[in-house]
């Protein structure tokens, strides 16, 4: 059997990249039990990249290929404000940047029956699925895409844990893998908000949750200027930040607790920040995870940190002290997360 893999977990703008437009954060359409804010893509688009577990803690791109199943999960809220909008809201791409599958706001699925460079969008299924319980409302959306070597691929959808679309197939031999998802909403009069975003390979996401944890108090390291209130806002505020003027300085914060639902396990932890450099030393940053054993685990230089604000991060699929899956008690010890300035 294939080994199940966690490829992405996130819920805010620091975990995605901007494709176009302006992303914002919104808590009108999120489940506060797990995530107190989501990504509002009204008249914009965000890229959700898949990441290779073997490269942890650094975030390196990953492609789900033939013979595997891609699972996508999100808590989605939509507000049409009385206006009709049926544009594409979710598009699946390969590593070359070619789109192959998309879903429209009212739930119709389409596949690219043309080529990667010249897409031709063709309906598949019977156009009666709808986003069951999500339009003008909010709830959990789950998608499963079986990528077949013979080019006859299968798509399944569930809404709020219930089957919303029986498995349907389409024939596209040119689609041999999927590497990222774009969530979008091309209408300024309507909006969709995405939180608890989760991507896996060969691991069902139906019934899964993504919990957002924030810094709660000063941790062991306090070498940077600034405090926890500068970096733990519900809505990102770039006017407030932590700053280091030399390399080798660390900052860490106690993280908030989690409650693992009955029958669930912690598959992994993604730590996201928004960071930039002024172009002079220190120009790099690494993530820091300090566990109950009082050991600092650093990620190495993060990808994508430049002279403009951008999201960056690392992942900790297991407790780095033990090499075993996280337990609720280990995380709530509490674990400290932070960052170290690098030359």
N, C-alpha and C positions, 0 to 999 in steps of 0.2 A: 504494500500500500504506500502511496506517496506520503511524505512527511508533511504534516500541516505547518503552515508558516504564517506568522503575523507580519504584515507588510506596511501597515500605517495605522495610527490612531491619533486623532486630533479633534479640535473643536473650535479653534479661534483663528484669527488672521495670521498669527505667528506660525501656524503649522502649514500654511499653503503659500503659493506665490500668485501674484496678480498677473492675469493674462491681458485684461484690458479693463477700463473703468476704474471705479474707486470702491474698494471693499470696506464694509463697516461691520460693527458688531452689534448684536441685537439680542435682548432677552425676552422678547414678546413671544417667541416661538421656540422655546427650549424647555426641556424637562429638568426643572431645578434640582430634582433628586440627584442628578448626575452631572449636568453641565449648566452653569448659570448664564451662559451666553453662547450665541452661534454666529456664523458668518452670513451676513446679509449681502446677497449678490444682485440686488436690484440694479439693473442697467450696468452689469459688470460680469466678470468671470474670474474664477479661481482655479488653479491647477493643483490637484492632489497627486503627489508623486508616490510611487511604490518604492519601498526601501528594502535592501537585502539584509536579512538577519545575520548572514555570515560576516558582514562588515561591521557589526555592532562593536562599540557604541557609535561609530560614525554613520551618517546617513548616506548610503550609496544607492544609486538607482537599481531597480530590479524589474524584470519582465516575467510575467506569467505566460508560459509557453504551451505548446501543444501537449495534449494528454493531461492537462491540469484544469482545475476549476477555479475561477476568480470569483470571490465573494465581495460585494460592496454593501455596506450598511451605513445608514445615517438616520438621524431624527430630523424630519423635514417639516417646516411650517410654511404655508403659502397664504398670501393675501392678495386677491385679485381686485379688491376695491370696486367691485361692480363692473370692472372692465374685463373683456375677454382677452385671454392671452394663451396661445397654444404653441409657443416657440419651444425649441430644444432647451432642456434644463440640465441634462446629464449626458455627457459624450465620452466614450471610451476610445483611447488612442494607443497606437503602438509606439515603439521607441524612435521611429523615424518621424513622428509627429503626424501620422496619418489617422484620420478618424474612421471607425468601422461600425460603431453601434451608438445610437442615441435614443433618448426617450423624450417625448414632448410633454408639456405641462399637464395635458389632460390624460396622459397615460399611454398614448400610442407609441409602439416601438418601431424603429426603423433601422435598416442596415444599409451600409454602403455597398451597392451592387456594381459600382464602377471601379475605379482604381484609387490608390491612396492619394495621388496628386489631383485626380478629377472625380470627387465624390458624386455619386448619384444615390439619393436617399429613397429607399423603397420600403413601404410598409410591410411588416410581417405580423402574423397573428390576425385576429378578427376585428381589431379596432374597438373592442368593447371593454377593455380592462379597467381603464380609469386608474387613478391613484388612490382608490378606495380609502376613504377616511382621511386623506391628506389635503385634498383641494379645499381651500378656505379654512383649513384646520391644521392640525399637526399630528404627527405620529411617526412610527418606525417604518422605514423602507429597507427592504433587503433584495439584492439582486444576485443571482448566480449565473455565471457564464461558463459553459463547458467549451473549451477550445480544442477542437478535434483535428487530428492529423490529416483526415480526409477532406477537410474544409467544410464539413456539414456541422455547424456549431449549434449549441442549444442554449436558450435563455429562459430563466425562471424568475418570477418576481413574487414577493410577499409584502403585504402591508399590515402593520400592527400584528405581526406573527402569523397571519392567515394567508393562505395562498390567494393571490390576486390575479395571477396569470399562470395557467398550466404550462409546463415546458413546451416551447415551440422551437423549431429549427429554421435555419437559413443557410444557404450555400454561398460561401465566400472563401475560396482557397487562398486568396491573397492575405487574409488575416491569419497570421501565424503566432501572434502574441499580443499582449496588452501591457502597457507600461505606466499609464497614468489616466486619471479621470479629470474632466473639466466640468465644474458646476457653474451654471450661468443663468442669466435672466435678462433678456434683451427688451425690457419694457420699464420705463421709469414710473408708470402708473401702477405697477404691480410689483410684487417682491416675493422672493423665497429665501428662507433662512435655514442654514444647514449646521447641525451640531452632532456630536457623538459619531463622527465619521470614522469608519473602520474598514480596512481592506485586508483580506487574507487570501492565501492560496490553499485550497483543499481543506479548509476549516470553516464549517458553517457559522454564519454570524446571526442567524435567526435567534432572537431572544438575548443577544449580547448587549452590553452597555459599555459606554466609555465615560469614565469619571474624570472630571477636571479637578486637579488639586492646585492650590496656590500656596505661596509662602505665607507663613503665619507669624514668624518671630525671627529675631536675629539668631544665627547659628554660630558655629565655632569660628568661622573666618569672617573678618570685617575689615579688609584692607582697602576696599573701594570707598569712594565717597557715596553717600546716599544710604537709604534704608529700605526695609521690606515694603513700605507703603509706596515707594516709587516704582515697584515692579510687580505688584500683585493686584492691580486694578482689574475689575470685571471687564471694563472696556479699555483697550490700550490707550495710554496717554503718553505721547512722545515728548511732551513738555517736561516730564519727570523721568529720571533715569539714574542708574548707578554708573560711576565713571572711574577708570583707572588711568593714571598718567605714566605708569612704568610697567614693564613686564614682570611676571612672577607674582602678581598680587591676586589673592583669592577672596571670594565673597560667597557665603553660603547661608541658607535659610531653612529653618524647620518647615516641613511641608504639612499640609492639612491631612486629616485622616480619611480613610476610605472604609466603606462598609461593603463587603463582597456579598452579593446576593446568594441566597441558598442555592447550592448546586453549581455555582460558578467558581472559576479560578482566575487568578491574575495571569494573563498571557504575556504581559510585558508593560513596560513604562516608557513613554516617549516624553522627553524633556525639551520644550521649545522656548526660545527667547527671540526677541527682536533686538538686533545689534547693528552697530556700525563703527567704523574707525574714521579718524580725521585725516588719514593718509600719512601720519607720522607714527613712529614706534610708541606704544605697542600696536601692531596692525592685525593681530590675530587673537582669537579667544578659544578656550576649550571649556567644555562642560565639566562640572565636578559633581560627583555623587558620593556623599559621606553616609555610611551605614552605621548600624548599631555597634559594629566592631570598632568604630572610631577610626576607620581607614578611608583615606581620600582616593577615589577612583576617578582619574581624569581621562577625557575622551581623545585628546590630541586635537589639533587645530580643526575647527569646524569649517564646513564648506559654505561658500556664498557670502561671507562677511566682507563688505566693501565700504565705500564712502557714503552710501545712502542706506537708510534703514531697510532691513530685510530680515525675514525669518530664518532661523538656523536652529540646530538642535542635535540631540543625541538620543540613543535608545538603550534601555537596560532590560533585556528580555528576562534575565534572571537576577537574583540577588548576587552582586559581584563578590560578596564575601564567601558565599557557599557554592555558587555555580548551580543552584537549584531554583525552582520557581519561587517567586515571591509569595509570602504569606501575608495575610492581613496584619497580623501582629508585628511582623518585621517592618512593614511599611509604616505602621502607626507608632513606631518606637520613640521618636519619629525619624524617618530618613531626612537628610538634608540634601537639597540640590542647590547648585550655584554655578560659578564660573571662575576661570583663571585667565588673566591677561597673558598673552604670549607675544614674543618679539616678532 
